[in-house]
């Protein structure tokens, strides 16, 4: 048997399951790549565990004709889980349209803008001896929970009213080309990752979007960054406006005095408005000279002095 993820007291969940008389509900925890967390409960009641609440009154976590399904295999094959999110078209009490949102964007619009890309979903099962009698408490506290699936979003199929989400278990991380690291002139690290060791917070710069910006090209006022001296190959993350929470990579940067034009690799999902705020980080072309400009050559992950095969004797 799996180990309980959480239980009210030591051994409480095992004792309850041993009775073979219990009720249960599924809890979905969606952790977005940007750090946001969404918690939804399947069924007609909220659940609370360790101060966190999984709500049932938001989007439904199943489709009447497409129940959540899981496929498991023996060995190292990737397990899968599919479920649907069906946001409400309007609030039944207030009549407000599209009350279910991610950030400040209607849920289906946000999903269409790929907000779930890179998200991790945990499916936990919460157990109780029996459903409480009416009136029910605002949120139920289970005897214990078990994790039944954890994986990353693999694909999303959208229709007019719902999103069918497919998950792959973390076993897919074993699908790596080997050897993992190759001898190459350029650095094998990603700027600010564990191999690079630089602290991203020390290089983050806040900007306000200026007039003339579009979804694909941002105009800001400010100085060049430390380190590489350019935002090209860096990234931006919006902190306000319709695009709050969304991140994009920067393709090129053009500087004219204190005016910087940042051309993005992919456009922002929603219109950009003058006055929106964002944070930008410098880029790195993975060359030794750039690493030296950051003062980080000791952690350079390339081999620039190995001759190319064409020059080998």
C-alpha positions as CSV (number, residue, x, y, z in Angstrom):
1,X,0.0,0.0,0.0
2,X,1.1,3.5,-0.7
3,X,2.2,5.7,2.2
4,X,-0.3,8.3,3.2
5,X,0.5,11.8,1.9
6,X,-1.3,13.3,4.9
7,X,-3.4,11.9,7.7
8,X,-5.0,13.4,10.8
9,X,-3.0,11.2,13.1
10,X,-0.4,8.5,12.6
11,X,-2.1,5.3,11.2
12,X,-5.5,6.9,10.9
13,X,-5.8,6.4,7.1
14,X,-4.7,2.8,7.2
15,X,-7.2,2.0,10.0
16,X,-10.0,3.6,8.0
17,X,-9.2,1.8,4.8
18,X,-9.0,-1.5,6.7
19,X,-12.7,-1.1,7.6
20,X,-13.6,-1.1,3.9
21,X,-16.3,1.4,4.7
22,X,-15.4,4.9,3.6
23,X,-16.1,7.7,1.1
24,X,-13.6,9.7,-1.0
25,X,-13.1,12.6,-3.3
26,X,-10.3,13.6,-5.7
27,X,-8.2,16.8,-5.1
28,X,-6.4,18.4,-8.1
29,X,-3.4,20.6,-7.4
30,X,-2.1,22.4,-10.5
31,X,1.3,24.2,-10.0
32,X,1.9,26.5,-12.9
33,X,5.4,27.0,-14.3
34,X,5.3,30.6,-13.1
35,X,4.7,29.4,-9.5
36,X,0.9,30.0,-9.2
37,X,-1.1,27.2,-7.6
38,X,-4.7,26.2,-8.5
39,X,-6.7,23.8,-6.3
40,X,-9.9,22.2,-7.4
41,X,-12.0,19.4,-5.9
42,X,-14.1,16.9,-7.8
43,X,-17.6,16.6,-6.4
44,X,-20.0,18.8,-4.6
45,X,-17.9,19.8,-1.5
46,X,-14.8,21.8,-0.6
47,X,-11.9,20.0,1.2
48,X,-9.3,21.5,3.4
49,X,-5.9,20.0,4.3
50,X,-3.2,21.8,6.3
51,X,-4.7,25.2,5.7
52,X,-5.2,24.7,1.9
53,X,-8.6,24.6,0.4
54,X,-9.7,22.7,-2.7
55,X,-12.8,24.3,-4.1
56,X,-15.7,22.6,-5.8
57,X,-17.7,25.6,-6.8
58,X,-15.4,26.7,-9.6
59,X,-14.7,24.7,-12.7
60,X,-16.0,21.2,-12.8
61,X,-13.2,18.6,-12.9
62,X,-14.9,16.1,-15.1
63,X,-16.9,15.9,-18.3
64,X,-20.3,14.0,-18.2
65,X,-19.1,11.8,-21.1
66,X,-15.4,11.7,-20.4
67,X,-14.5,10.6,-16.9
68,X,-10.9,11.0,-15.6
69,X,-8.9,8.1,-16.8
70,X,-5.5,6.7,-15.9
71,X,-3.3,4.3,-17.8
72,X,-0.5,2.5,-15.9
73,X,2.1,0.1,-17.2
74,X,4.7,-2.1,-15.5
75,X,8.3,-1.0,-15.7
76,X,9.5,2.4,-16.9
77,X,6.8,3.1,-19.5
78,X,5.2,6.5,-19.0
79,X,1.9,6.5,-17.1
80,X,-0.8,8.9,-18.2
81,X,-3.9,10.6,-16.7
82,X,-6.6,12.5,-18.4
83,X,-9.2,14.9,-16.9
84,X,-11.3,17.8,-18.0
85,X,-11.8,21.3,-16.7
86,X,-15.2,22.9,-17.4
87,X,-15.4,26.5,-16.3
88,X,-18.7,28.1,-15.6
89,X,-20.0,30.4,-18.4
90,X,-21.6,32.7,-15.7
91,X,-22.0,32.9,-11.9
92,X,-25.3,31.4,-10.9
93,X,-25.8,34.0,-8.1
94,X,-24.4,37.2,-9.5
95,X,-24.7,36.5,-13.2
96,X,-21.2,37.7,-13.8
97,X,-19.8,36.1,-17.0
98,X,-16.8,33.8,-16.9
99,X,-16.2,33.8,-13.2
100,X,-13.5,31.1,-13.3
101,X,-10.2,32.7,-14.0
102,X,-6.5,32.0,-14.0
103,X,-5.0,35.3,-12.7
104,X,-7.3,37.9,-14.2
105,X,-8.0,36.1,-17.5
106,X,-11.0,33.8,-18.1
107,X,-9.8,30.2,-17.7
108,X,-10.3,28.9,-21.3
109,X,-8.6,32.0,-22.7
110,X,-5.7,31.5,-20.3
111,X,-5.4,27.9,-21.2
112,X,-5.5,28.7,-24.9
113,X,-2.6,31.1,-24.2
114,X,-0.6,28.1,-22.9
115,X,-0.7,29.0,-19.2
116,X,-0.6,25.3,-18.5
117,X,2.6,24.7,-20.4
118,X,5.1,23.1,-18.0
119,X,2.6,22.8,-15.2
120,X,2.7,20.0,-12.7
121,X,-0.6,18.4,-11.6
122,X,-1.0,16.3,-8.4
123,X,-4.1,14.1,-8.0
124,X,-4.7,13.2,-4.4
125,X,-7.6,11.1,-3.0
126,X,-9.1,12.2,0.3
127,X,-10.9,9.7,2.5
128,X,-13.7,10.0,5.2
129,X,-15.6,7.4,7.1
130,X,-18.9,8.8,5.8
131,X,-20.4,12.0,4.3
132,X,-21.4,14.4,7.1
133,X,-25.1,15.0,7.7
134,X,-26.7,18.2,6.6
135,X,-25.9,21.0,7.1
136,X,-22.4,20.1,5.9
137,X,-19.4,22.2,7.1
138,X,-18.1,24.8,4.6
139,X,-15.1,22.5,3.9
140,X,-14.5,18.9,4.8
141,X,-11.3,17.8,6.6
142,X,-10.4,14.2,5.5
143,X,-9.0,11.4,7.7
144,X,-6.1,11.2,5.3
145,X,-5.0,11.6,1.7
146,X,-3.2,9.4,-0.8
147,X,-1.4,10.6,-3.9
148,X,-2.7,8.6,-6.9
149,X,-0.9,10.4,-9.7
150,X,1.6,13.2,-10.3
151,X,2.7,14.4,-13.7
152,X,3.3,17.2,-16.1
153,X,0.9,18.6,-18.6
154,X,1.6,16.8,-21.9
155,X,-1.2,18.2,-24.1
156,X,-4.5,20.2,-23.9
157,X,-7.5,19.8,-26.2
158,X,-9.9,22.7,-26.1
159,X,-13.5,23.0,-27.2
160,X,-16.0,25.8,-26.7
161,X,-16.8,24.9,-23.1
162,X,-14.0,22.7,-21.7
163,X,-10.4,21.7,-21.7
164,X,-9.3,18.1,-21.8
165,X,-5.9,17.9,-20.1
166,X,-3.5,14.9,-20.6
167,X,-0.7,14.3,-18.1
168,X,2.5,12.3,-18.3
169,X,4.1,10.9,-15.2
170,X,7.6,12.0,-14.3
171,X,8.9,8.8,-15.8
172,X,9.0,10.7,-19.1
173,X,12.1,12.5,-17.7
174,X,13.9,9.2,-18.4
175,X,13.5,9.8,-22.1
176,X,16.8,11.7,-22.4
177,X,19.4,11.4,-25.0
178,X,22.7,9.9,-23.8
179,X,25.3,10.9,-23.0
180,X,23.5,13.9,-21.3
181,X,26.5,16.2,-21.6
182,X,28.6,16.6,-24.8
183,X,32.0,18.2,-25.2
184,X,31.3,21.5,-26.9
185,X,32.6,25.0,-27.1
186,X,29.5,26.7,-25.8
187,X,28.4,26.5,-22.2
188,X,26.0,23.6,-21.4
189,X,24.3,25.4,-18.5
190,X,21.3,27.6,-18.6
191,X,21.8,31.1,-17.2
192,X,20.9,31.2,-13.4
193,X,20.5,27.4,-13.2
194,X,22.3,25.2,-10.6
195,X,25.4,24.7,-12.8
196,X,25.7,28.4,-13.6
197,X,25.1,29.3,-9.9
198,X,24.4,33.0,-10.5
199,X,21.5,34.4,-8.6
200,X,18.7,35.6,-10.9
201,X,17.3,38.0,-8.3
202,X,20.5,40.1,-8.4
203,X,20.1,40.7,-12.2
204,X,16.3,41.3,-12.3
205,X,15.2,44.8,-13.4
206,X,11.7,46.2,-13.2
207,X,10.4,48.2,-16.2
208,X,7.2,49.9,-17.1
209,X,5.9,49.4,-20.7
210,X,6.0,52.6,-22.8
211,X,3.7,53.7,-25.6
212,X,4.4,52.0,-29.0
213,X,4.6,48.5,-27.5
214,X,2.9,45.5,-29.1
215,X,2.4,41.9,-28.2
216,X,5.6,41.0,-30.0
217,X,7.8,44.0,-29.3
218,X,8.1,45.9,-26.0
219,X,9.4,49.4,-25.5
220,X,10.8,50.3,-22.1
221,X,13.0,53.0,-20.6
222,X,16.1,52.1,-18.7
223,X,19.7,51.1,-18.6
224,X,21.5,48.1,-20.0
225,X,21.8,45.2,-17.6
226,X,24.9,44.1,-15.7
227,X,26.7,41.0,-16.9
228,X,26.3,40.4,-20.6
229,X,25.1,44.0,-21.1
230,X,22.1,43.0,-23.2
231,X,18.6,41.5,-22.8
232,X,18.9,39.6,-26.0
233,X,18.4,35.9,-25.3
234,X,17.1,36.9,-21.8
235,X,13.5,36.8,-20.7
236,X,10.6,39.0,-19.4
237,X,7.9,38.3,-17.0
238,X,4.8,40.6,-16.7
239,X,3.8,41.6,-13.2
240,X,0.6,43.6,-14.1
241,X,-1.9,43.9,-16.8
242,X,-3.7,41.2,-18.8
243,X,-0.4,39.3,-19.2
244,X,0.5,39.2,-15.5
245,X,2.3,36.0,-14.7
246,X,3.2,35.2,-18.3
247,X,6.9,34.9,-19.4
248,X,8.5,35.2,-22.8
249,X,12.0,34.9,-24.1
250,X,13.7,37.9,-25.8
251,X,15.0,37.4,-29.3
252,X,16.8,40.7,-29.9
253,X,17.3,44.0,-28.2
254,X,17.8,47.4,-29.8
255,X,19.0,50.4,-27.7
256,X,18.6,54.0,-28.5
257,X,19.8,56.1,-25.6
258,X,17.7,55.0,-22.6
259,X,15.0,53.5,-24.8
260,X,15.1,49.8,-25.2
261,X,13.2,47.8,-27.8
262,X,12.8,44.1,-26.8
263,X,11.6,41.8,-29.6
264,X,10.1,38.6,-28.2
265,X,10.5,35.1,-29.5
266,X,6.8,34.5,-29.2
267,X,4.1,37.2,-28.8
268,X,2.4,37.8,-25.5
269,X,-1.0,36.2,-25.4
270,X,-3.0,39.3,-24.6
271,X,-2.7,43.0,-25.6
272,X,0.1,45.0,-24.0
273,X,-0.9,48.4,-22.6
274,X,1.4,51.3,-21.7
275,X,1.8,51.3,-18.0
276,X,2.0,47.5,-17.6
277,X,4.9,46.5,-15.5
278,X,7.4,43.6,-16.1
279,X,10.7,42.2,-14.9
280,X,13.5,41.5,-17.3
281,X,16.7,39.4,-17.0
282,X,19.8,39.7,-19.2
283,X,20.7,37.0,-21.7
284,X,23.7,34.8,-22.3
285,X,25.1,33.5,-25.6
286,X,27.0,30.7,-23.7
287,X,30.4,32.0,-24.8
288,X,33.4,32.2,-22.4
289,X,33.8,35.9,-22.9
290,X,30.2,36.4,-21.8
291,X,30.7,34.3,-18.7
292,X,33.8,36.4,-17.9
293,X,31.6,39.5,-18.2
294,X,29.4,38.0,-15.5
295,X,32.5,37.3,-13.4
296,X,31.5,33.6,-13.4
297,X,34.1,32.0,-15.6
298,X,34.9,29.4,-12.9
299,X,31.5,27.9,-13.5
300,X,31.7,28.0,-17.3
301,X,30.2,24.7,-18.7
302,X,31.9,24.6,-22.1
303,X,35.2,23.3,-23.6
304,X,36.3,26.2,-25.9
305,X,39.9,25.0,-26.2
306,X,39.1,21.5,-27.6
307,X,39.9,21.6,-31.3
308,X,37.1,20.9,-33.8
309,X,37.1,17.4,-35.4
310,X,38.0,19.0,-38.7
311,X,41.3,20.1,-37.2
312,X,42.1,16.9,-35.5
313,X,45.1,15.0,-36.9
